[in-house]
């Protein structure tokens, strides 16, 4: 298919899958934020576990979408690097930002973090995870998360990962509108600011959990 082989087609697919992942990140943050509600995250986790076909189906979709985004992202980044000698690339470099220049690196760092995150809180393969049962007989996700983030190094890893996510999204959201051709010279600065605001909100939303726990504000 030309969509999968052409440079433009791969950029469009990468942009669309990227925004689908942004939507997932927003939904995931809202679910995680239930940790600030007494009993909230345990109820949220129990609700998800009661819908295994839906949850596993959604996970399968996310896996495919993420694979497409990663594969095309790496391909296009390597191709762009190979074309750095062209005058077009040199002109673009003049207005490049740290976020845009580091998209490949931040993407690969996020992939590494996601693997670690799944091993920790989904597969429970890391030694810091202690899974118990709460007073209602539900899996005690609250104390599992609090117990893990009380380790300073783990809290630091998560906060650093969210800073990396901020850098990736600060450019990625704006890049989506550019790829789709939905911007112009007047709207580009506005879209860029909106992208940064969304990235900041997600950074604060995710990083607040390990910050509140490691600082002792949120206790088990």
C-alpha positions as CSV (number, residue, x, y, z in Angstrom):
1,X,0.0,0.0,0.0
2,X,1.3,3.4,-0.9
3,X,0.1,4.8,2.4
4,X,2.6,2.5,4.2
5,X,5.5,3.1,1.8
6,X,5.3,6.8,0.9
7,X,6.9,9.4,3.1
8,X,3.7,11.4,3.4
9,X,1.5,8.4,4.1
10,X,3.8,7.2,6.9
11,X,3.8,10.7,8.4
12,X,0.0,10.8,8.4
13,X,-0.3,7.4,10.0
14,X,2.3,8.4,12.6
15,X,0.5,11.6,13.4
16,X,-3.0,9.9,13.7
17,X,-1.7,7.1,15.9
18,X,0.2,9.7,18.0
19,X,-3.0,11.6,18.8
20,X,-4.8,8.3,19.6
21,X,-2.0,7.6,22.1
22,X,-2.5,11.2,23.5
23,X,-6.2,10.4,24.1
24,X,-5.2,7.2,25.9
25,X,-2.7,9.1,28.0
26,X,-5.4,11.6,29.0
27,X,-7.8,8.8,29.9
28,X,-5.1,6.9,31.8
29,X,-4.2,10.1,33.8
30,X,-7.9,10.6,34.8
31,X,-8.1,7.0,36.0
32,X,-4.8,7.3,37.9
33,X,-6.0,10.6,39.5
34,X,-8.7,8.6,41.4
35,X,-5.9,7.8,43.9
36,X,-6.6,11.2,45.5
37,X,-10.2,10.0,46.2
38,X,-10.4,7.7,49.3
39,X,-10.9,4.2,47.9
40,X,-11.1,5.6,44.4
41,X,-8.3,3.8,42.7
42,X,-9.2,0.5,44.2
43,X,-12.8,0.9,42.9
44,X,-11.5,2.0,39.5
45,X,-9.2,-1.1,39.3
46,X,-12.0,-3.4,40.3
47,X,-14.2,-1.9,37.6
48,X,-11.6,-2.5,35.0
49,X,-11.0,-6.1,36.1
50,X,-14.7,-6.8,35.8
51,X,-14.6,-6.1,32.1
52,X,-11.8,-8.4,30.8
53,X,-12.9,-8.6,27.1
54,X,-13.1,-4.8,26.8
55,X,-9.9,-4.2,28.7
56,X,-7.8,-6.8,26.7
57,X,-9.4,-5.7,23.5
58,X,-8.5,-2.1,24.2
59,X,-4.9,-3.2,25.2
60,X,-4.6,-5.0,21.8
61,X,-5.6,-1.9,19.9
62,X,-3.2,0.3,21.9
63,X,-0.4,-2.2,21.2
64,X,-1.0,-2.1,17.5
65,X,-1.4,1.7,17.4
66,X,1.8,2.1,19.5
67,X,3.7,-0.3,17.2
68,X,2.7,1.7,14.1
69,X,3.7,4.9,15.8
70,X,7.1,3.6,17.0
71,X,8.1,1.8,13.7
72,X,7.2,4.7,11.5
73,X,8.6,7.3,13.9
74,X,12.0,5.5,14.0
75,X,12.0,5.1,10.2
76,X,11.1,8.7,9.5
77,X,13.6,10.0,12.0
78,X,16.4,8.0,10.5
79,X,15.5,9.1,7.0
80,X,15.4,12.7,8.1
81,X,18.8,12.4,9.7
82,X,20.2,10.9,6.5
83,X,18.9,13.9,4.6
84,X,20.4,16.5,6.9
85,X,22.8,17.6,4.2
86,X,19.9,18.9,2.1
87,X,19.2,22.7,2.1
88,X,15.6,21.9,3.1
89,X,16.8,20.2,6.3
90,X,19.2,23.0,7.0
91,X,16.5,25.6,6.8
92,X,14.2,23.6,9.1
93,X,17.1,23.2,11.6
94,X,17.2,26.9,12.1
95,X,13.7,27.0,13.6
96,X,14.0,23.6,15.4
97,X,13.5,23.3,19.1
98,X,15.0,21.0,21.7
99,X,11.7,19.0,21.7
100,X,11.6,18.6,17.9
101,X,15.3,17.6,17.7
102,X,15.0,15.0,20.5
103,X,11.8,13.3,19.3
104,X,13.5,10.0,18.5
105,X,15.4,10.0,21.8
106,X,12.4,10.9,24.0
107,X,10.3,8.4,22.1
108,X,12.8,5.6,22.8
109,X,13.1,6.6,26.4
110,X,9.3,6.5,26.8
111,X,9.2,3.0,25.2
112,X,11.8,1.8,27.8
113,X,9.7,3.4,30.6
114,X,6.5,1.8,29.3
115,X,8.1,-1.6,29.4
116,X,9.3,-1.0,33.0
117,X,5.8,0.4,34.0
118,X,4.1,-2.7,32.6
119,X,6.5,-5.0,34.4
120,X,5.9,-3.1,37.6
121,X,2.2,-2.4,37.9
122,X,0.7,-4.8,35.4
123,X,2.8,-7.9,35.7
124,X,4.0,-7.2,39.2
125,X,7.5,-8.4,38.4
126,X,9.5,-5.9,40.4
127,X,10.3,-6.5,44.0
128,X,8.9,-3.1,45.3
129,X,5.3,-4.2,44.4
130,X,3.3,-5.6,47.3
131,X,-0.2,-6.7,46.4
132,X,-2.7,-6.9,49.2
133,X,-6.5,-6.8,49.7
134,X,-8.4,-3.8,51.1
135,X,-11.3,-3.8,53.6
136,X,-13.8,-4.4,50.8
137,X,-12.0,-7.5,49.6
138,X,-10.6,-5.7,46.5
139,X,-7.0,-5.7,45.2
140,X,-5.3,-2.9,47.2
141,X,-3.9,-0.9,44.3
142,X,-3.7,2.2,46.5
143,X,-1.2,0.7,49.0
144,X,0.7,-1.0,46.1
145,X,1.3,2.4,44.4
146,X,2.1,4.2,47.6
147,X,4.5,1.5,48.7
148,X,6.3,1.7,45.4
149,X,6.6,5.5,45.2
150,X,7.8,5.7,48.7
151,X,11.1,4.5,47.2
152,X,12.8,7.8,46.1
153,X,14.5,6.2,43.1
154,X,11.2,4.9,41.7
155,X,9.5,8.2,42.2
156,X,12.4,9.9,40.5
157,X,12.2,7.5,37.5
158,X,8.5,8.3,37.1
159,X,8.9,12.0,37.4
160,X,11.8,11.9,34.9
161,X,9.6,9.9,32.5
162,X,6.9,12.5,32.7
163,X,9.3,15.2,31.9
164,X,10.3,13.2,28.9
165,X,6.6,12.8,27.9
166,X,6.2,16.6,28.2
167,X,9.1,17.1,25.8
168,X,7.7,14.5,23.3
169,X,4.2,16.0,23.4
170,X,5.2,19.6,23.3
171,X,6.3,19.1,19.7
172,X,4.2,16.0,18.8
173,X,0.8,17.7,19.2
174,X,1.9,20.7,17.1
175,X,3.4,18.3,14.6
176,X,0.1,16.5,14.1
177,X,-1.6,19.7,12.9
178,X,1.3,20.4,10.6
179,X,1.3,16.9,9.1
180,X,-2.5,17.0,8.5
181,X,-2.2,20.5,6.9
182,X,-4.6,22.1,9.4
183,X,-2.5,25.1,10.2
184,X,-1.0,28.2,8.7
185,X,1.5,30.9,9.7
186,X,-1.2,32.6,11.8
187,X,-2.5,29.5,13.7
188,X,0.9,27.7,14.1
189,X,2.0,29.8,17.1
190,X,-1.5,29.2,18.8
191,X,-1.4,25.5,18.1
192,X,2.2,25.4,19.5
193,X,1.0,27.0,22.7
194,X,-2.0,24.7,23.0
195,X,0.3,21.7,22.6
196,X,2.6,22.9,25.3
197,X,-0.3,23.6,27.7
198,X,-1.7,20.1,27.1
199,X,1.8,18.7,27.7
200,X,2.2,20.7,31.0
201,X,-1.3,19.5,32.3
202,X,-0.3,15.9,31.6
203,X,3.1,16.4,33.2
204,X,1.5,17.9,36.4
205,X,-1.3,15.3,36.4
206,X,1.0,12.3,36.3
207,X,4.0,13.7,38.2
208,X,1.8,14.9,41.1
209,X,1.2,11.2,42.2
210,X,4.8,10.2,42.9
211,X,5.6,13.7,44.2
212,X,2.7,13.7,46.7
213,X,3.7,10.2,47.9
214,X,7.5,10.6,48.1
215,X,7.0,13.9,50.0
216,X,4.6,12.3,52.5
217,X,1.6,14.3,51.5
218,X,-0.3,11.2,50.3
219,X,0.2,8.3,52.7
220,X,-0.8,4.7,52.8
